[in-house]
């Protein structure tokens, strides 16, 4: 198979990096009005807070001449933030403050790749569902463990971000995945050839020989008990440890084993949510509500969060549909933007 030439490009607005290929992806940047720096010190602090900046050490101060200042009291040292401070320049240039951890830009790159990827000589994209399926069965477990590990670290120090991520990947999703895994494993083991040792039937499961009479005690029983601990996890740390214990017991299944529908839906919902959040914050995209009214930036972000809460239980596919509608409503064409970025880089 001939390799496709690939070029890496970076979005000038938010820094999202994408691989540009002949049938690859691109980030779409909408037109936006130049934002203005908030007038009062308190408004500036509120703007920083909305952008995800820690404002616990900032406060507004009024000088003797009536002027207002944003003052930082970090580590016991008082300092005034000038109007040309980098953090304020970010508001002026982009309307919000870049924050890689909060906006998870790699998610947007991945979603646009899945939305736009085409097979050679095909006119239509493969589709997000098919792209997820191609990742294989084991990918969902690797991804879930990475996600839950991040949530475990996040819960005690960043509850807002934890809540956003736990909305999609949580004990309910992990518990369903564990239950479905045992069902898949049972079918897989049943289909394995029966061998005999001194007349006693056994099967080779994951490289281990197990007598059929011992399958429950050595295989299914431990998995069922571990699955129970997932369902009863009380916090992020307990959930991660329970899923990690379950995963350590698992026998790896074939690539083509069906992925969990619960996980697939959560994957779509999470990816669409963070992509739309990034588009609104950095690319001038606006949401259109259920009444057909185009919202401003702040109300678009609120509307997005409300929709995410509305569709968090089994409605992730609706968030994906919402993403596609936002792209259409804002006149975004991924393929055209890819070409535009590529041309800009060569100049």
C-alpha positions, 0 to 999 in steps of 0.5 A, spaced: 500 500 500 502 506 498 503 511 503 500 518 503 504 524 504 502 527 511 504 534 513 502 537 521 499 543 521 497 547 528 491 551 529 493 559 530 487 560 534 487 554 539 494 550 538 490 544 536 495 539 531 492 535 526 496 531 520 494 533 513 493 528 508 490 527 501 484 525 505 485 527 512 482 532 517 482 540 518 480 544 524 475 549 522 476 556 524 470 561 524 469 568 523 469 572 530 469 579 532 475 582 536 473 581 543 474 587 548 478 587 554 472 588 560 472 595 563 472 594 570 477 590 574 472 585 577 469 584 570 476 582 568 477 577 574 470 574 572 472 573 565 479 570 567 474 565 571 470 563 566 476 562 561 478 557 567 484 561 570 485 560 577 482 567 580 483 565 588 489 570 588 486 575 584 482 581 587 480 588 585 483 594 587 481 602 586 486 607 586 486 614 590 485 617 583 479 612 581 482 608 577 481 600 578 486 595 578 487 587 578 491 585 584 495 578 585 496 576 592 500 570 590 505 567 595 504 573 599 507 578 594 502 583 591 503 585 584 498 589 579 497 586 573 498 591 567 493 591 561 498 588 557 499 582 561 500 576 557 493 573 560 489 579 558 493 579 551 490 572 551 483 575 552 484 580 547 486 576 541 482 570 542 476 572 547 478 567 552 485 564 555 488 558 552 488 552 557 490 545 554 488 541 560 481 544 561 480 544 553 483 538 551 485 540 544 487 533 542 480 531 543 478 536 537 483 533 533 481 526 534 474 528 533 475 531 526 479 526 524 474 521 525 468 525 522 472 527 515 476 520 514 475 517 507 478 511 504 481 512 498 477 513 492 471 514 496 466 520 496 463 519 503 467 519 510 467 512 513 463 515 519 465 516 526 461 509 529 466 505 524 472 509 526 471 507 533 469 500 531 476 499 527 480 501 534 478 494 536 475 491 543 481 492 547 482 499 546 476 501 550 479 498 556 486 502 555 482 508 554 477 507 560 483 506 565 487 512 562 480 516 563 479 514 570 486 515 572 486 522 570 479 523 574 482 520 580 487 525 580 482 530 578 477 529 583 480 532 589 483 538 586 479 540 580 471 538 582 468 542 576 473 538 570 472 532 574 464 533 574 465 534 566 469 528 565 465 523 570 459 525 566 461 520 560 465 515 563 463 513 570 461 507 574 455 505 570 459 505 564 465 501 567 460 496 570 456 495 564 463 494 560 465 489 565 458 485 565 458 485 557 466 482 558 464 476 562 458 475 557 463 475 551 468 471 555 463 466 556 462 465 548 469 465 547 471 460 552 465 456 549 467 456 542 474 453 544 476 446 542 475 441 548 482 438 550 483 432 555 488 430 560 488 423 563 480 423 560 479 430 564 476 435 559 480 442 559 480 448 555 486 453 554 484 460 555 489 466 554 495 461 554 492 457 561 490 450 561 483 450 565 479 444 567 472 445 565 470 444 572 474 449 574 472 455 570 467 458 574 472 458 580 478 460 576 475 464 571 468 467 572 468 467 579 473 472 580 471 476 574 464 477 577 466 479 584 471 484 581 465 487 577 461 487 583 466 492 586 466 496 580 458 497 581 459 499 588 465 504 588 464 510 592 469 515 589 474 516 583 480 512 586 475 506 588 473 506 581 479 506 578 482 501 583 476 496 581 477 497 574 484 496 574 483 490 578 478 487 573 482 489 567 488 485 571 484 479 571 481 479 564 483 475 558 484 479 552 479 478 547 479 478 539 480 485 536 473 484 532 469 483 539 463 488 539 465 494 543 460 496 549 455 500 546 455 504 553 462 506 552 461 507 545 456 512 546 460 515 552 466 516 547 461 520 542 458 524 547 465 526 550 468 527 544 463 532 541 462 536 548 469 538 548 470 539 541 464 544 541 467 547 547 473 548 544 470 551 537 466 556 542 471 558 546 477 559 541 474 559 534 468 564 534 462 558 533 456 559 536 450 555 538 443 555 536 438 553 541 432 549 540 428 555 538 432 556 533 436 562 536 443 563 535 446 565 542 452 569 544 459 566 546 457 565 554 450 563 553 453 558 547 457 555 553 451 554 558 447 551 553 452 546 551 453 544 558 445 543 559 445 539 553 451 535 555 447 534 562 441 532 558 444 527 554 449 524 559 445 517 560 445 514 553 445 520 549 452 521 547 450 520 539 445 526 540 451 530 542 455 528 536 449 530 532 449 537 535 456 537 533 455 536 526 449 541 526 454 546 529 459 545 524 453 546 519 450 552 522 457 556 523 459 554 515 465 550 517 468 545 512 473 541 515 476 539 508 476 546 506 480 548 512 485 543 511 487 546 505 487 553 507 491 551 513 496 547 509 497 553 504 498 558 510 504 553 512 507 553 505 507 561 505 
